[in-house]
Amino acid sequence: MGRDTLLGRPVLVVDDVRAMRAIIRSLLLNMGATQIIEAGDGCEALDKLKTGRVGLVVTDLNMSPMSGIALTQKLRMPGSEFLTPAPVIMVSGHREARLVQAAIEAGANEFMVKPFAPGDFEARICSIFSNPRPIVSSGNYRGPDRRRRAMPVRKDRRQASA
């Protein structure tokens, strides 16, 4: 994996700031991406997804009228016409733990704080594809396992239903 990681993978870049979309586009082009689709918010992203599948989504967290969190939830909802196994990288200028946790709970594979170094961005994308987390399904979620490390299931911690 490396500079050819994104060859043949359409990438959706969602950010309400045009300059940020241009920066991310440039980084993706340097990584070998040839198909980059841009959207200014989550609603526009969903419209673009109606016309085809993507292999990676890079989305900002804080957008209006639909945030990156709401977009990611739509991408991870079973039965949704937008359900996709494509990895999601959530980017934000905010680093509060509650926002990072909300992004992971929504189904983001990774969270990066802006501004980020080009090398870190590339390393994170390569890691997503070279070490994918297992896909899990439960109720209203189908996406990457939200746990960051493998943990065995302890049957003694489960409670019997009455």
N, C-alpha and C positions, 0 to 999 in steps of 0.2 A: 504494500500500500504506500502511496505517496502522491506524487503529482498527478497520477492517473486515476486516483480514487473516484473522481466525479465524472469520468468519461462515460457518456451514455446515460447519465442520471439527470433528468430534468430537476432543477432546483427552484423552489418557490421562495422568494425573499419578500417578507412582509414587514414594512416599517413606514410610519407616517411621515418620516423625515426623508425627503428625496436624496439629500446629500449622504445620509447613512446607507440608503439602498445602493447608491453609486459606489461607496467604499466597499460594501459587502460584495457587490457585483465584481469589482476589480479583484478582490481576494479570491473569489470563486473562479474567475477566468484564469488567474495565475495557477490555480489548482487543476486546470484542465476541463472545467465545466464548459459545455458548449450550448446548453439550453438553460437560460435563466429567465424566469417569469417573475415580474414584479407586481406588488400590490401595496396600496397605501394604508390598508387596515384589514381586519379580519373578514368583514363582509365582502370586500373586493376580492380577497383571497379565495373565499368560498365560490364566488362567481367564476374565478379563473380555474378552480379545481373541477368545475362541471365539464370542462372541455378535455380533461385528461389527467392522468396520474403523474405524480412526482416521486422522485427518489430521495429527496431531502427537503425539509422546510426549515428556514431560518426566519424567526419572527421576533419582533420587538414585543415586550410585555405590555407596555402602557400605550394603548391606542384607543381612539374613539371612532365610530360607535361600538366596535367590537375589539376587545383586547386580545392579546396573544394568548392569555389563559383561556378565554372563552373559545377562541379558535382551536386551540389544542384539545379542549374538551370535546368539541364537535368531531375532531379527527380521530378521537379515541372512543367514541360512543358506538357500541354495537347497534346495528340496524340503521345507522346514519348513512345517507348516500355519500358522505365524505369520509367514512372510515378508511384509514390507510395505515399500513405498517411502516410508512416512511418515517425515518428518524426526525425528531424535532429538536432544534437548538433554539432556546429562548435567550434573547439578549436584552439587557436593560442597563440603564444608568444607575439603577438602584440596587443595593446589595443586601438589604435587610433579609434576615433569615426567614421571616414569614413569607416573603415574596418568592424566595428560592424554593421553599417547601411547597408553596401553592403551585408553582410551575411544574415541579416534579410530580405532585399529586394529580395535576391535570393530564400528565402524560409526556412531558418534555423529557427527552433523553439527556439533555445537558442544559446548563444555565451558564451564561457568560456575562460578566459585567463589562459594560462599555466605559472607557475605550479599552480594547484588547489588542494585544500584539498580533500581527499577522501570523507569526510562527505558532502562537498559542491557538489561534483559530484553526489553522491547518492541522495541528496535532490533535485537536479535539474531534475534528471531522474524521480524520484517519482512525482514531480510536473507536469512534462509533461504529465504523464499518469493519474494523479488524477484530473488535471484541464486542459484538452485539449482545445486549442483555436479552434474556428470554422474553418472549411475548406471553403475557398472561391474560386470562379472561375472567371477569367476575362481574355479574350484574350489569352495571352501566359503564363498564370500562373494558377495553381491549387495547393493550399497548405494552410498552416495555415494563418489565418488572420494576417497580418503584423502589425496591430495596437496593441499596448500594453494595451490599456484600451478602454472600450466600449465608443463610442461616437455616439450620435444620428446624423442621417443624417439631415442636415439643408437644406431644399428645397430652402430657400431664397438665398443660396450661389451658387446654380447651375445656370448656364447661359443657356438660351434657345438657341437652335441651329437655325441658320438662314436658 
